[in-house]
Amino acid sequence: MNLLQLIRESNMLTKTQMAHRLQISKSYYSMLEKGERRISLMVGKRLHEEFKVPLEDIF
């Protein structure tokens, strides 16, 4: 299980809800969660702000 999935499931969110909280499309979020794309600085910053994830855990 990767970091995004762990955060999403621990907050009991769907992929659609998680994408909305991060202000990205569901398809882009799914690619991130599967490891098909790398987390951008913008998305990493939102993860940090929304879910209090330390930046060093994201990058």
N, C-alpha and C positions, 0 to 999 in steps of 0.2 A: 504494500500500500504506500503510495507516495504522499508527500506533504499536503498537496491540494485535496486529495481524497480524504485524508485524515481530518483536515480542518472542516471540510464540507460535512462529513458524516458526524463528527463530534458536535457540530452545530445543527444537526438534523435538517440540512438543506438539500434541495434537489439541485441538479446541475444547472437548471434554468434559474433558480433562485440565487445560486452562487455567482453565475455569470452576471446577473442583474446587480448584485452587490458590488461586483468588481467593474461594472460598467463596460462589459465586453459581450460579444455574441456568445450564444450557447455553443455553437460549433467551434469557435476559437477556444472557449473554456475546455471543451471536450478534448481538443488536441493538446492543450496544456496538461490536462490530467493524465492523458495517455503517454505523455512524454514525446509527442510528435513535434512540439514547438517548445522553445525555451521561454521562460517567464521574462517579459520585458521589464524595464525599470519602472514604467508607469504602473503595470499590474502588480509588481512587487511592492511598490509604495502603497497601493490600495490595500493589499493583503496586510501590510504592516499597520495601516491606519484602521482598517475595519476589524481585524481579528487579533491585533496586538502581537503579531508574529515578529520575532526579532529579524532584522534585515539579514544578519549572518546566516540564519536558517533558510532564508529564501534563496540567496545567491551563493 
